[in-house]
Amino acid sequence: MASRPEIKPQMQVLTSERAFLGTVDRVEGDGIRINLARAGEGQQTLPLSWVERVDEHVHLNRAGAEIEVGLKAAQFAQSGKPAAKPASAASPAATAGGKQVWIWAVAAVIILLLLILLF
């Protein structure tokens, strides 16, 4: 992990794949506040534990996809609202809106009614 004095404002922040993520705004507490490169995304704070090394850039030890998931999790923790899952991450049961549970409940009720009527 890089020490705090090495990280300075306006340094470029790169993912582990060397993709440009944004620029350092400031170091605050146990994190670095960055201005994200994509328009309209604003600022985010990344934990210092994500910093692999610092030279003329801040190099992170996380891939872009990991960073995106981490930022969404942080947004969830701050807002109390669940972060949207990528469509590929949703399970078939989740995409069915709990339909499987409903079908099993109806089947159980029908079986119980049949057993009661037969005996």
MARTI-728621 format. One record per atom (N, C-alpha, C): residue in one letter; residue number from 1; atom name; z, y, x. Coordinates in steps of 0.05 Angstrom, whole numbers, plus 5000, padded with zeros to 4 digits. Example, Ala and Ser with C-alpha at 12.3 -4.5 7.8 and 13.67 -1.06 7.14 Angstrom:
2
zado=A nugu=1 tormar=N w=5156 v=4886 u=5264
zado=A nugu=1 tormar=CA w=5156 v=4910 u=5246
zado=A nugu=1 tormar=C w=5156 v=4934 u=5264
zado=S nugu=2 tormar=N w=5142 v=4955 u=5257
zado=S nugu=2 tormar=CA w=5143 v=4979 u=5273
zado=S nugu=2 tormar=C w=5157 v=5001 u=5258
END
This chain:
119
zado=M nugu=1 tormar=N w=5000 v=4976 u=5017
zado=M nugu=1 tormar=CA w=5000 v=5000 u=5000
zado=M nugu=1 tormar=C w=5000 v=5025 u=5018
zado=A nugu=2 tormar=N w=4985 v=5045 u=5010
zado=A nugu=2 tormar=CA w=4983 v=5069 u=5026
zado=A nugu=2 tormar=C w=5007 v=5086 u=5021
zado=S nugu=3 tormar=N w=5014 v=5101 u=5042
zado=S nugu=3 tormar=CA w=5037 v=5120 u=5038
zado=S nugu=3 tormar=C w=5027 v=5145 u=5024
zado=R nugu=4 tormar=N w=5044 v=5158 u=5011
zado=R nugu=4 tormar=CA w=5037 v=5181 u=4994
zado=R nugu=4 tormar=C w=5024 v=5204 u=5010
zado=P nugu=5 tormar=N w=5033 v=5211 u=5034
zado=P nugu=5 tormar=CA w=5021 v=5234 u=5048
zado=P nugu=5 tormar=C w=4992 v=5231 u=5055
zado=E nugu=6 tormar=N w=4983 v=5206 u=5058
zado=E nugu=6 tormar=CA w=4955 v=5201 u=5065
zado=E nugu=6 tormar=C w=4936 v=5208 u=5043
zado=I nugu=7 tormar=N w=4945 v=5207 u=5018
zado=I nugu=7 tormar=CA w=4928 v=5212 u=4995
zado=I nugu=7 tormar=C w=4929 v=5242 u=4988
zado=K nugu=8 tormar=N w=4906 v=5255 u=4988
zado=K nugu=8 tormar=CA w=4904 v=5284 u=4984
zado=K nugu=8 tormar=C w=4885 v=5290 u=4960
zado=P nugu=9 tormar=N w=4890 v=5313 u=4947
zado=P nugu=9 tormar=CA w=4872 v=5321 u=4925
zado=P nugu=9 tormar=C w=4843 v=5322 u=4934
zado=Q nugu=10 tormar=N w=4825 v=5315 u=4915
zado=Q nugu=10 tormar=CA w=4796 v=5316 u=4918
zado=Q nugu=10 tormar=C w=4785 v=5292 u=4934
zado=M nugu=11 tormar=N w=4802 v=5273 u=4943
zado=M nugu=11 tormar=CA w=4792 v=5249 u=4957
zado=M nugu=11 tormar=C w=4778 v=5232 u=4936
zado=Q nugu=12 tormar=N w=4757 v=5219 u=4944
zado=Q nugu=12 tormar=CA w=4743 v=5200 u=4926
zado=Q nugu=12 tormar=C w=4758 v=5174 u=4924
zado=V nugu=13 tormar=N w=4760 v=5163 u=4899
zado=V nugu=13 tormar=CA w=4773 v=5138 u=4894
zado=V nugu=13 tormar=C w=4752 v=5117 u=4889
zado=L nugu=14 tormar=N w=4753 v=5095 u=4904
zado=L nugu=14 tormar=CA w=4733 v=5074 u=4902
zado=L nugu=14 tormar=C w=4746 v=5047 u=4894
zado=T nugu=15 tormar=N w=4731 v=5032 u=4877
zado=T nugu=15 tormar=CA w=4741 v=5006 u=4869
zado=T nugu=15 tormar=C w=4738 v=4986 u=4892
zado=S nugu=16 tormar=N w=4747 v=4962 u=4889
zado=S nugu=16 tormar=CA w=4744 v=4942 u=4910
zado=S nugu=16 tormar=C w=4715 v=4935 u=4915
zado=E nugu=17 tormar=N w=4697 v=4940 u=4895
zado=E nugu=17 tormar=CA w=4669 v=4936 u=4899
zado=E nugu=17 tormar=C w=4655 v=4961 u=4911
zado=R nugu=18 tormar=N w=4671 v=4980 u=4919
zado=R nugu=18 tormar=CA w=4662 v=5005 u=4931
zado=R nugu=18 tormar=C w=4647 v=5023 u=4911
zado=A nugu=19 tormar=N w=4653 v=5020 u=4885
zado=A nugu=19 tormar=CA w=4642 v=5037 u=4864
zado=A nugu=19 tormar=C w=4659 v=5062 u=4861
zado=F nugu=20 tormar=N w=4647 v=5084 u=4857
zado=F nugu=20 tormar=CA w=4661 v=5110 u=4854
zado=F nugu=20 tormar=C w=4675 v=5110 u=4827
zado=L nugu=21 tormar=N w=4701 v=5114 u=4827
zado=L nugu=21 tormar=CA w=4717 v=5115 u=4802
zado=L nugu=21 tormar=C w=4723 v=5144 u=4794
zado=G nugu=22 tormar=N w=4729 v=5161 u=4814
zado=G nugu=22 tormar=CA w=4736 v=5188 u=4808
zado=G nugu=22 tormar=C w=4748 v=5201 u=4833
zado=T nugu=23 tormar=N w=4761 v=5224 u=4828
zado=T nugu=23 tormar=CA w=4773 v=5239 u=4851
zado=T nugu=23 tormar=C w=4803 v=5243 u=4846
zado=V nugu=24 tormar=N w=4818 v=5244 u=4867
zado=V nugu=24 tormar=CA w=4847 v=5248 u=4865
zado=V nugu=24 tormar=C w=4853 v=5276 u=4855
zado=D nugu=25 tormar=N w=4870 v=5278 u=4835
zado=D nugu=25 tormar=CA w=4881 v=5304 u=4826
zado=D nugu=25 tormar=C w=4907 v=5310 u=4841
zado=R nugu=26 tormar=N w=4925 v=5290 u=4840
zado=R nugu=26 tormar=CA w=4951 v=5293 u=4854
zado=R nugu=26 tormar=C w=4965 v=5267 u=4855
zado=V nugu=27 tormar=N w=4985 v=5265 u=4873
zado=V nugu=27 tormar=CA w=5003 v=5242 u=4874
zado=V nugu=27 tormar=C w=5027 v=5249 u=4857
zado=E nugu=28 tormar=N w=5035 v=5232 u=4839
zado=E nugu=28 tormar=CA w=5059 v=5237 u=4822
zado=E nugu=28 tormar=C w=5075 v=5212 u=4819
zado=G nugu=29 tormar=N w=5100 v=5213 u=4827
zado=G nugu=29 tormar=CA w=5118 v=5190 u=4825
zado=G nugu=29 tormar=C w=5107 v=5166 u=4840
zado=D nugu=30 tormar=N w=5103 v=5144 u=4826
zado=D nugu=30 tormar=CA w=5093 v=5119 u=4839
zado=D nugu=30 tormar=C w=5063 v=5116 u=4833
zado=G nugu=31 tormar=N w=5049 v=5137 u=4828
zado=G nugu=31 tormar=CA w=5021 v=5135 u=4821
zado=G nugu=31 tormar=C w=5004 v=5158 u=4831
zado=I nugu=32 tormar=N w=4978 v=5155 u=4828
zado=I nugu=32 tormar=CA w=4960 v=5177 u=4834
zado=I nugu=32 tormar=C w=4945 v=5184 u=4809
zado=R nugu=33 tormar=N w=4944 v=5210 u=4803
zado=R nugu=33 tormar=CA w=4930 v=5220 u=4780
zado=R nugu=33 tormar=C w=4901 v=5226 u=4789
zado=I nugu=34 tormar=N w=4882 v=5214 u=4775
zado=I nugu=34 tormar=CA w=4854 v=5217 u=4783
zado=I nugu=34 tormar=C w=4838 v=5229 u=4760
zado=N nugu=35 tormar=N w=4817 v=5244 u=4768
zado=N nugu=35 tormar=CA w=4797 v=5254 u=4749
zado=N nugu=35 tormar=C w=4775 v=5233 u=4748
zado=L nugu=36 tormar=N w=4772 v=5220 u=4725
zado=L nugu=36 tormar=CA w=4753 v=5198 u=4723
zado=L nugu=36 tormar=C w=4724 v=5209 u=4725
zado=A nugu=37 tormar=N w=4707 v=5194 u=4737
zado=A nugu=37 tormar=CA w=4679 v=5203 u=4742
zado=A nugu=37 tormar=C w=4663 v=5204 u=4717
zado=R nugu=38 tormar=N w=4667 v=5186 u=4698
zado=R nugu=38 tormar=CA w=4651 v=5186 u=4674
zado=R nugu=38 tormar=C w=4658 v=5210 u=4656
zado=A nugu=39 tormar=N w=4638 v=5224 u=4646
zado=A nugu=39 tormar=CA w=4642 v=5248 u=4630
zado=A nugu=39 tormar=C w=4659 v=5241 u=4606
zado=G nugu=40 tormar=N w=4678 v=5258 u=4600
zado=G nugu=40 tormar=CA w=4694 v=5256 u=4576
zado=G nugu=40 tormar=C w=4717 v=5237 u=4578
zado=E nugu=41 tormar=N w=4721 v=5224 u=4601
zado=E nugu=41 tormar=CA w=4743 v=5205 u=4604
zado=E nugu=41 tormar=C w=4769 v=5218 u=4613
zado=G nugu=42 tormar=N w=4767 v=5243 u=4624
zado=G nugu=42 tormar=CA w=4791 v=5258 u=4631
zado=G nugu=42 tormar=C w=4805 v=5247 u=4656
zado=Q nugu=43 tormar=N w=4832 v=5246 u=4654
zado=Q nugu=43 tormar=CA w=4848 v=5237 u=4677
zado=Q nugu=43 tormar=C w=4864 v=5212 u=4670
zado=Q nugu=44 tormar=N w=4870 v=5197 u=4690
zado=Q nugu=44 tormar=CA w=4888 v=5173 u=4687
zado=Q nugu=44 tormar=C w=4905 v=5171 u=4712
zado=T nugu=45 tormar=N w=4928 v=5159 u=4709
zado=T nugu=45 tormar=CA w=4946 v=5154 u=4731
zado=T nugu=45 tormar=C w=4944 v=5124 u=4738
zado=L nugu=46 tormar=N w=4939 v=5119 u=4764
zado=L nugu=46 tormar=CA w=4937 v=5092 u=4774
zado=L nugu=46 tormar=C w=4962 v=5087 u=4791
zado=P nugu=47 tormar=N w=4974 v=5063 u=4790
zado=P nugu=47 tormar=CA w=4997 v=5057 u=4807
zado=P nugu=47 tormar=C w=4989 v=5057 u=4836
zado=L nugu=48 tormar=N w=5007 v=5066 u=4854
zado=L nugu=48 tormar=CA w=5003 v=5065 u=4882
zado=L nugu=48 tormar=C w=4999 v=5036 u=4892
zado=S nugu=49 tormar=N w=5010 v=5017 u=4878
zado=S nugu=49 tormar=CA w=5006 v=4989 u=4886
zado=S nugu=49 tormar=C w=4977 v=4980 u=4885
zado=W nugu=50 tormar=N w=4960 v=4995 u=4871
zado=W nugu=50 tormar=CA w=4931 v=4988 u=4869
zado=W nugu=50 tormar=C w=4916 v=4999 u=4893
zado=V nugu=51 tormar=N w=4929 v=5014 u=4911
zado=V nugu=51 tormar=CA w=4916 v=5026 u=4934
zado=V nugu=51 tormar=C w=4916 v=5005 u=4957
zado=E nugu=52 tormar=N w=4893 v=4998 u=4966
zado=E nugu=52 tormar=CA w=4890 v=4979 u=4988
zado=E nugu=52 tormar=C w=4893 v=4994 u=5015
zado=R nugu=53 tormar=N w=4878 v=5015 u=5018
zado=R nugu=53 tormar=CA w=4879 v=5031 u=5043
zado=R nugu=53 tormar=C w=4868 v=5058 u=5038
zado=V nugu=54 tormar=N w=4874 v=5076 u=5056
zado=V nugu=54 tormar=CA w=4864 v=5104 u=5054
zado=V nugu=54 tormar=C w=4851 v=5111 u=5081
zado=D nugu=55 tormar=N w=4826 v=5121 u=5080
zado=D nugu=55 tormar=CA w=4813 v=5133 u=5103
zado=D nugu=55 tormar=C w=4802 v=5159 u=5092
zado=E nugu=56 tormar=N w=4777 v=5164 u=5093
zado=E nugu=56 tormar=CA w=4767 v=5189 u=5081
zado=E nugu=56 tormar=C w=4765 v=5185 u=5050
zado=H nugu=57 tormar=N w=4768 v=5160 u=5041
zado=H nugu=57 tormar=CA w=4769 v=5154 u=5012
zado=H nugu=57 tormar=C w=4795 v=5139 u=5006
zado=V nugu=58 tormar=N w=4801 v=5137 u=4981
zado=V nugu=58 tormar=CA w=4823 v=5120 u=4972
zado=V nugu=58 tormar=C w=4810 v=5094 u=4962
zado=H nugu=59 tormar=N w=4815 v=5072 u=4975
zado=H nugu=59 tormar=CA w=4804 v=5046 u=4968
zado=H nugu=59 tormar=C w=4824 v=5030 u=4952
zado=L nugu=60 tormar=N w=4816 v=5021 u=4928
zado=L nugu=60 tormar=CA w=4833 v=5006 u=4910
zado=L nugu=60 tormar=C w=4829 v=4976 u=4915
zado=N nugu=61 tormar=N w=4850 v=4961 u=4909
zado=N nugu=61 tormar=CA w=4849 v=4932 u=4912
zado=N nugu=61 tormar=C w=4842 v=4918 u=4885
zado=R nugu=62 tormar=N w=4830 v=4933 u=4867
zado=R nugu=62 tormar=CA w=4822 v=4923 u=4841
zado=R nugu=62 tormar=C w=4793 v=4928 u=4836
zado=A nugu=63 tormar=N w=4780 v=4909 u=4822
zado=A nugu=63 tormar=CA w=4752 v=4912 u=4814
zado=A nugu=63 tormar=C w=4751 v=4931 u=4789
zado=G nugu=64 tormar=N w=4728 v=4941 u=4784
zado=G nugu=64 tormar=CA w=4724 v=4960 u=4762
zado=G nugu=64 tormar=C w=4733 v=4949 u=4735
zado=A nugu=65 tormar=N w=4727 v=4923 u=4730
zado=A nugu=65 tormar=CA w=4735 v=4911 u=4705
zado=A nugu=65 tormar=C w=4765 v=4909 u=4702
zado=E nugu=66 tormar=N w=4779 v=4902 u=4724
zado=E nugu=66 tormar=CA w=4808 v=4900 u=4724
zado=E nugu=66 tormar=C w=4820 v=4927 u=4719
zado=I nugu=67 tormar=N w=4808 v=4948 u=4731
zado=I nugu=67 tormar=CA w=4819 v=4975 u=4728
zado=I nugu=67 tormar=C w=4816 v=4984 u=4699
zado=E nugu=68 tormar=N w=4793 v=4977 u=4686
zado=E nugu=68 tormar=CA w=4789 v=4985 u=4659
zado=E nugu=68 tormar=C w=4809 v=4972 u=4640
zado=V nugu=69 tormar=N w=4815 v=4946 u=4645
zado=V nugu=69 tormar=CA w=4835 v=4932 u=4629
zado=V nugu=69 tormar=C w=4862 v=4944 u=4634
zado=G nugu=70 tormar=N w=4869 v=4950 u=4659
zado=G nugu=70 tormar=CA w=4895 v=4962 u=4665
zado=G nugu=70 tormar=C w=4898 v=4989 u=4652
zado=L nugu=71 tormar=N w=4877 v=5005 u=4652
zado=L nugu=71 tormar=CA w=4878 v=5032 u=4639
zado=L nugu=71 tormar=C w=4882 v=5029 u=4609
zado=K nugu=72 tormar=N w=4868 v=5010 u=4596
zado=K nugu=72 tormar=CA w=4871 v=5006 u=4568
zado=K nugu=72 tormar=C w=4899 v=4996 u=4561
zado=A nugu=73 tormar=N w=4910 v=4979 u=4578
zado=A nugu=73 tormar=CA w=4938 v=4970 u=4573
zado=A nugu=73 tormar=C w=4957 v=4993 u=4576
zado=A nugu=74 tormar=N w=4952 v=5011 u=4595
zado=A nugu=74 tormar=CA w=4970 v=5034 u=4598
zado=A nugu=74 tormar=C w=4968 v=5053 u=4574
zado=Q nugu=75 tormar=N w=4943 v=5056 u=4563
zado=Q nugu=75 tormar=CA w=4940 v=5072 u=4539
zado=Q nugu=75 tormar=C w=4955 v=5060 u=4516
zado=F nugu=76 tormar=N w=4955 v=5034 u=4513
zado=F nugu=76 tormar=CA w=4969 v=5020 u=4492
zado=F nugu=76 tormar=C w=4999 v=5025 u=4495
zado=A nugu=77 tormar=N w=5009 v=5023 u=4519
zado=A nugu=77 tormar=CA w=5038 v=5027 u=4524
zado=A nugu=77 tormar=C w=5046 v=5055 u=4517
zado=Q nugu=78 tormar=N w=5029 v=5075 u=4522
zado=Q nugu=78 tormar=CA w=5036 v=5103 u=4516
zado=Q nugu=78 tormar=C w=5033 v=5109 u=4487
zado=S nugu=79 tormar=N w=5013 v=5098 u=4474
zado=S nugu=79 tormar=CA w=5007 v=5106 u=4446
zado=S nugu=79 tormar=C w=5020 v=5087 u=4425
zado=G nugu=80 tormar=N w=5026 v=5063 u=4433
zado=G nugu=80 tormar=CA w=5036 v=5044 u=4414
zado=G nugu=80 tormar=C w=5014 v=5031 u=4398
zado=K nugu=81 tormar=N w=4989 v=5037 u=4403
zado=K nugu=81 tormar=CA w=4967 v=5026 u=4389
zado=K nugu=81 tormar=C w=4953 v=5005 u=4406
zado=P nugu=82 tormar=N w=4945 v=4983 u=4395
zado=P nugu=82 tormar=CA w=4931 v=4963 u=4411
zado=P nugu=82 tormar=C w=4905 v=4973 u=4422
zado=A nugu=83 tormar=N w=4899 v=4966 u=4447
zado=A nugu=83 tormar=CA w=4874 v=4973 u=4459
zado=A nugu=83 tormar=C w=4852 v=4954 u=4448
zado=A nugu=84 tormar=N w=4829 v=4964 u=4444
zado=A nugu=84 tormar=CA w=4807 v=4948 u=4434
zado=A nugu=84 tormar=C w=4800 v=4926 u=4454
zado=K nugu=85 tormar=N w=4797 v=4901 u=4444
zado=K nugu=85 tormar=CA w=4789 v=4880 u=4461
zado=K nugu=85 tormar=C w=4758 v=4879 u=4464
zado=P nugu=86 tormar=N w=4748 v=4872 u=4487
zado=P nugu=86 tormar=CA w=4720 v=4868 u=4489
zado=P nugu=86 tormar=C w=4711 v=4845 u=4470
zado=A nugu=87 tormar=N w=4688 v=4847 u=4458
zado=A nugu=87 tormar=CA w=4679 v=4827 u=4439
zado=A nugu=87 tormar=C w=4679 v=4799 u=4451
zado=S nugu=88 tormar=N w=4673 v=4796 u=4477
zado=S nugu=88 tormar=CA w=4673 v=4770 u=4489
zado=S nugu=88 tormar=C w=4700 v=4758 u=4492
zado=A nugu=89 tormar=N w=4721 v=4774 u=4491
zado=A nugu=89 tormar=CA w=4749 v=4764 u=4495
zado=A nugu=89 tormar=C w=4761 v=4754 u=4469
zado=A nugu=90 tormar=N w=4749 v=4760 u=4446
zado=A nugu=90 tormar=CA w=4760 v=4753 u=4420
zado=A nugu=90 tormar=C w=4756 v=4723 u=4415
zado=S nugu=91 tormar=N w=4777 v=4710 u=4406
zado=S nugu=91 tormar=CA w=4775 v=4681 u=4400
zado=S nugu=91 tormar=C w=4762 v=4678 u=4373
zado=P nugu=92 tormar=N w=4750 v=4654 u=4368
zado=P nugu=92 tormar=CA w=4738 v=4649 u=4342
zado=P nugu=92 tormar=C w=4757 v=4653 u=4318
zado=A nugu=93 tormar=N w=4782 v=4645 u=4322
zado=A nugu=93 tormar=CA w=4801 v=4649 u=4300
zado=A nugu=93 tormar=C w=4806 v=4678 u=4295
zado=A nugu=94 tormar=N w=4807 v=4694 u=4316
zado=A nugu=94 tormar=CA w=4812 v=4723 u=4313
zado=A nugu=94 tormar=C w=4788 v=4736 u=4300
zado=T nugu=95 tormar=N w=4764 v=4728 u=4306
zado=T nugu=95 tormar=CA w=4741 v=4741 u=4294
zado=T nugu=95 tormar=C w=4738 v=4733 u=4265
zado=A nugu=96 tormar=N w=4749 v=4710 u=4257
zado=A nugu=96 tormar=CA w=4748 v=4701 u=4230
zado=A nugu=96 tormar=C w=4769 v=4715 u=4213
zado=G nugu=97 tormar=N w=4785 v=4733 u=4225
zado=G nugu=97 tormar=CA w=4805 v=4747 u=4210
zado=G nugu=97 tormar=C w=4827 v=4730 u=4199
zado=G nugu=98 tormar=N w=4834 v=4708 u=4213
zado=G nugu=98 tormar=CA w=4855 v=4690 u=4204
zado=G nugu=98 tormar=C w=4845 v=4671 u=4182
zado=K nugu=99 tormar=N w=4819 v=4668 u=4178
zado=K nugu=99 tormar=CA w=4808 v=4651 u=4157
zado=K nugu=99 tormar=C w=4817 v=4623 u=4161
zado=Q nugu=100 tormar=N w=4819 v=4613 u=4186
zado=Q nugu=100 tormar=CA w=4828 v=4585 u=4190
zado=Q nugu=100 tormar=C w=4855 v=4580 u=4178
zado=V nugu=101 tormar=N w=4874 v=4598 u=4182
zado=V nugu=101 tormar=CA w=4901 v=4595 u=4171
zado=V nugu=101 tormar=C w=4900 v=4594 u=4141
zado=W nugu=102 tormar=N w=4885 v=4611 u=4129
zado=W nugu=102 tormar=CA w=4882 v=4611 u=4100
zado=W nugu=102 tormar=C w=4871 v=4585 u=4089
zado=I nugu=103 tormar=N w=4851 v=4574 u=4102
zado=I nugu=103 tormar=CA w=4839 v=4548 u=4093
zado=I nugu=103 tormar=C w=4859 v=4526 u=4095
zado=W nugu=104 tormar=N w=4874 v=4525 u=4117
zado=W nugu=104 tormar=CA w=4895 v=4504 u=4120
zado=W nugu=104 tormar=C w=4917 v=4507 u=4099
zado=A nugu=105 tormar=N w=4924 v=4531 u=4092
zado=A nugu=105 tormar=CA w=4945 v=4535 u=4072
zado=A nugu=105 tormar=C w=4936 v=4526 u=4045
zado=V nugu=106 tormar=N w=4911 v=4532 u=4038
zado=V nugu=106 tormar=CA w=4900 v=4524 u=4012
zado=V nugu=106 tormar=C w=4897 v=4493 u=4011
zado=A nugu=107 tormar=N w=4888 v=4481 u=4033
zado=A nugu=107 tormar=CA w=4886 v=4452 u=4034
zado=A nugu=107 tormar=C w=4913 v=4439 u=4030
zado=A nugu=108 tormar=N w=4934 v=4450 u=4043
zado=A nugu=108 tormar=CA w=4961 v=4438 u=4040
zado=A nugu=108 tormar=C w=4971 v=4440 u=4012
zado=V nugu=109 tormar=N w=4966 v=4463 u=3998
zado=V nugu=109 tormar=CA w=4974 v=4466 u=3970
zado=V nugu=109 tormar=C w=4959 v=4446 u=3952
zado=I nugu=110 tormar=N w=4934 v=4442 u=3956
zado=I nugu=110 tormar=CA w=4918 v=4423 u=3940
zado=I nugu=110 tormar=C w=4928 v=4395 u=3944
zado=I nugu=111 tormar=N w=4934 v=4387 u=3969
zado=I nugu=111 tormar=CA w=4944 v=4361 u=3974
zado=I nugu=111 tormar=C w=4971 v=4357 u=3961
zado=L nugu=112 tormar=N w=4989 v=4377 u=3963
zado=L nugu=112 tormar=CA w=5015 v=4374 u=3950
zado=L nugu=112 tormar=C w=5012 v=4371 u=3919
zado=L nugu=113 tormar=N w=4994 v=4387 u=3907
zado=L nugu=113 tormar=CA w=4990 v=4385 u=3878
zado=L nugu=113 tormar=C w=4979 v=4357 u=3871
zado=L nugu=114 tormar=N w=4961 v=4346 u=3886
zado=L nugu=114 tormar=CA w=4951 v=4319 u=3881
zado=L nugu=114 tormar=C w=4973 v=4299 u=3883
zado=L nugu=115 tormar=N w=4989 v=4301 u=3903
zado=L nugu=115 tormar=CA w=5011 v=4282 u=3906
zado=L nugu=115 tormar=C w=5031 v=4283 u=3883
zado=I nugu=116 tormar=N w=5037 v=4308 u=3874
zado=I nugu=116 tormar=CA w=5055 v=4311 u=3851
zado=I nugu=116 tormar=C w=5043 v=4299 u=3826
zado=L nugu=117 tormar=N w=5017 v=4303 u=3821
zado=L nugu=117 tormar=CA w=5004 v=4293 u=3797
zado=L nugu=117 tormar=C w=5001 v=4263 u=3798
zado=L nugu=118 tormar=N w=4997 v=4251 u=3821
zado=L nugu=118 tormar=CA w=4994 v=4222 u=3823
zado=L nugu=118 tormar=C w=5020 v=4207 u=3821
zado=F nugu=119 tormar=N w=5042 v=4219 u=3828
zado=F nugu=119 tormar=CA w=5068 v=4205 u=3827
zado=F nugu=119 tormar=C w=5084 v=4216 u=3805
END
